[in-house]
Amino acid sequence: MDKFTTLETILLQLKKDLTNNKNLGAWDEKCLYAEKSLCCRSRYKLSDQCILAASTNVSEDDIEHLPPEIEAMELGLYCYGQNLVDVVSSMIEQRPRATAQELLQALNYHSIHDSFIDFSKMKNRPSKWNIGIFPRFSANQLTHELSERKADVLSRGQLLEYPAGSVLIESGDSEIISLCNLISWQSEWALYLCVSMPSVEKAGYWDHMLYQKHPISPIANPEDGKKIKQPRLIANIDAFLQAFPGTNPKILAQYFQSDFKIADAQRRWEQYMIRRHRQKGWQPPDPTPVQRVQPSDMYNSDDWRQVFDFLRYLGFPLENELMKLP
């Protein structure tokens, strides 16, 4: 069993061994172990202290056991050696001179998505904000729920509180969408918003998911039959009225017309109907004119930033806070 060292040292050594085609079998047969507090986190850090030792073993009753020496040290499983080899191998193929920070980025991406990062696509990827909104749920309550689940979102994100409730904001890949689902059992309602900044290749957009124990929005248009291949999506306005009392259903419906998933589903439904009824000359309904939902709004419906007007309407003026994030 090796001595404690940093994750950075281990990643660079593995990269060196893979480049030189050396000791590959030894890495597959080992795992990294660390203090249990580190093992609970969803993201790795280069400074994490860990130890390389024999791999875990699975008993006949399908229970995974740590090596006895690791158990004696009261450590936990930090990372499988095979995962390290797979991630670093993928990185070497893309970037033979990958830095320790890039290797860490690839490892964290794999931990969250269970897939390998593609740096050729990451260059064109717009910046993204993940927002979790918990109406009528205080920041103290939210902090407690995060602590109970040992989630480390606050080490990377931002926690805000408004009279209407509390908010979690994080840029980039995030746990927030799953946390919305989990914490909604305690907060009753949780709204997840994904806001993607525009880039050279892509326009900005936003979409949402409302949670109450189970995801219930967007939902299918009731006019679409069960067998239709391109169903439309609509927001669950009734659920929003419960989650955000005092809101107007007509105003909510207008905001949701610029939700990317809903607008895209409507577009694909129209294309499907045109193909299906080509001989009948079916024409899609007239598009909704570009407008501001309320006179006090700052952005038109063809502007991705209309999501800020929507958030202000719900009682969460987040635009200035979001603009501060990287």
N, C-alpha and C positions, 0 to 999 in steps of 0.2 A: 504494500500500500504506500502510495506517495505521500508527501507532506502537503500541508495546506499551501495554496498559491492562489493567485488571482485568476479570474476568468480570462482576462486579457492574455496572460501568459499561456494559458492552455489553448486558446484559440490560435495564437501565433505559432505555437509548437505543432499543433495539428495541421495547420496550413503548410508548415515546413515539411512535415512527414508526408503529407499527401503529394506535395510538389515533387518530392524525391522518391515517391513510391516506397515508403519505409514504414515498418511497424503498423501496417494498416489493420491487420487482424487483431492486434492488441487493443486498439481503440474500440472496435466493435464489441469486444468482450468485457468492456468496462463501463462504468457510469460515474457521473459526478455527484458528490454528496456535499451538503452544506448545512448550516444551522437551519432549523425548521422555519424560523421567521423569514429567511430568504427564500425557502422553497414555496412559501405561500404566495409570493408575489407573482404577478402575471408577466413581468418584464425582467430581463436580466440586465446587470450592470457590469462594466468591465472591472470594477473594483471589488466585486463580490469574491469573498474568500471561499474556496471550495477544495475538495480533495478528490483525486482520481483513484478509484478502487474497483474491486471485482463487481461484476454486474449483479443485478437482482436475480432471484430464481423463483419460479412459479411452482407451487406444490400441486399434488394431484387434485386437491379440491379447489384449484384455480385461484389460489391466494398468493399474491406477490410478497416475497420476503426479502428484507435487506440483509446484507452480509452481517454475521455476528459481530465483527469488529466495529461496523458502522452503528449497529444497534447499541453497542456498549458505549459509544461516544455520543449517543442520543442525537444523531444527525438524521436528516431526511433526504429523500431522493431529489436531487437538483436538476439533473438532465441526463437522458440516456446517451451513451457513447455513440450509438448508431445514428441518432438524430444529429449529433454534432458532425459526424462524418458526412452525412447526407447534405447538410446545410453548407458546410465549408467546401465540399466538393462542387456543389452547384455554384458557389461564389467564384471558385478558382476558374471554372469554365467561362464565366462571364467577365471576371476581372482578376487576371493572374496576379496583379499587384494590389489586391484588396487590402485596405488598412484594417486595423483592429476594430475601429468604429464601424466600418462597413460590414465586417463579419458579425458584429453585435447587432446591427440593424437587420441583417438577414436572419439571425437567430430569433430575434423578437418577432419579426414578421411571421416566421414559421410557427412560433409558439401561439400566435393569435389566430392565424388563418389555416394552419395545418397544410401549407403549401409553400412553394419556394418563391422568393422575391424575384421579379424580373426588372432589373435596373434599366433596361432599354425603354420600358413603359413608364417606369417611375419618373423619368425625366419630364414626360409630358403630362404627368398626373397633376390635376389642379389641387391646390391646398384645400383641405376639408376641415370643417368644424363639426364636431359631434356634440349635441346639446341634449341633456336630460332635464326635463321640467317636471317638478313634483308639486302640483297645486295643493295649497293648504297643508304643506308639510314643511316644518321648520328646518333651518340649517343644522340645528343641534340633533334633530331626529335623523336627518339624512347622514350626518357624520357618524351617528351611532350605528346605523344600518351598514355603512361602509366598513366600520370597524368590526362589526359582527361577521362580515363576510371576508374580512382580511383583504379587501380590495385596495390596491395602491393607486387608484385613480387620482387622489388628491396630490400625490407626489408629482404628477404631470399636468393635472388640470386645474380648474378654478371653481371654487364653490361660492355662489352668490345667494343672497336672500332678499326677497321683496315682500311687500305686504301680501301679495297673491300666492307666495310659496317660495320654494328654493330651487336652485338651478345648478347643474354641473355642466361645465364647458371644457372641452378638450379638443385640441387640433390634432389631425392625423388619425392613425389607426387607434381604435379605442375599445374599451370594455363597456362603454356607456349603454349601448343598445341592450346588452344582456342584463345590465344592472337595472335598467328601467323595468324590465320584465320581472326581475326578482323583487325589487323594492316595492313594486306596485302592490304586492301582497300586504305591505304595511301602510303605504301611503294611499292606497285605494286606486289612485290614478297616476299614470306616468306617461308623459309625452316625449317621444324621441324625435329629434329633428336632425337631419343631415343637410348641411349647407356647404356646397362646393363652390369655391372661387373660380372665376373664369380664367382660362389660360389661352395661349395662342391657338391651340387646337380645339378647345372646347368652351362652350358658353357656360356661364354659371347656372346653378340650379339648386333647388331644395326639394326635399320630400319629408314625409312624416310617418310615424306609426304611433297610435294611441294604445296604451296597455291598461287593462283591468283584469288581472290574473291571466288572461289569454289575449293575444293580439286580436283586436276587433276592427281595425281600420288601417288602410282603406278596405272597403268591401265591394262586392260586385254590384253592378247596377241591377235592380230588381226587374227591369224590363228585358234583360238578356236571359235567354233560355239556358238551361244547364248544359246543353250540348254545343253551345256556340263556341267556336274556336278562339275568338278574340273578344272576350268579355270586357266591358268597360269597368272602370273602378270609380267609386265615389267615396267621399269621406263619410264616416259615421257621425252625422250631425247630432243625432239624439244623444250619443255618448258624450260628445263635446259639450253639449248643454249641461249634462250632469257634472262633468269634470270641471267646467268653467262656468259656474252659474252667472247669469246676468248677460251672457253673450246673445247675440241675435242670430238665429239660424240662417237668415238670408245673407247677412254679412259674412258669416263663416263660409257659406257655400261659394261666395264670390272669391274669397281668398284662396280656397282650395282649387280653383280653376287653374292656378299657376303652379300647383304641386306637380313636380316632374313626372312622377309615376302615374298620377291621375291623367295629366295631359297626354302623356305618351300612350297610355291605354286607350284613351279616346281616339287618338290619331290612328293607332293600329286597328281599332274597331272600324273606323271609317274606311280605311283601306280594304279591310276584309269585306265590308258590305258592298263597296264599289265592285270588287272582283266577283262577289257572289251574285250580284244583281246587275252585272254588266249589260245584259240584253234588255233589262227593264229601265236602264238609264237612271238608276238610283243616284241621288246626289246627297252629299253630307249636309248637315244643317249649317246655316251661316255661322261663321266664327264669332265669338263674343268680341265686341270692339275693345281696343286697348283703353283702359280706364284706371282710375284710382277708386278703390272701393269706398273710401270715405274722403270727404273734402280735406280733412286734416292729414291725410297720408302724404308721404314724401315721394313715393315711387309708383310708377305705372305697373300694370299687370304683365307687361312684356319685359320687366326688369327683375332679375333674380333677387334683387334687394327688397322686393315687396315683402319678403319674409320678415323683415324688420318691422314693417307696419303691422303685420299679422301678430308678431310677438308683443308689440306695444298694445294692441287691442286686447290681448289676453292678460295684460298686466305685467309684462316682462320686457322692459325697454333695454334690450341687450346690445344694440348696435355698437355703442361706444366700447363696451367691454370686449366684444368680438374683434373689433378692429385693433385692439391692443395685442391680440394673440398672434404668434408667428404663423 
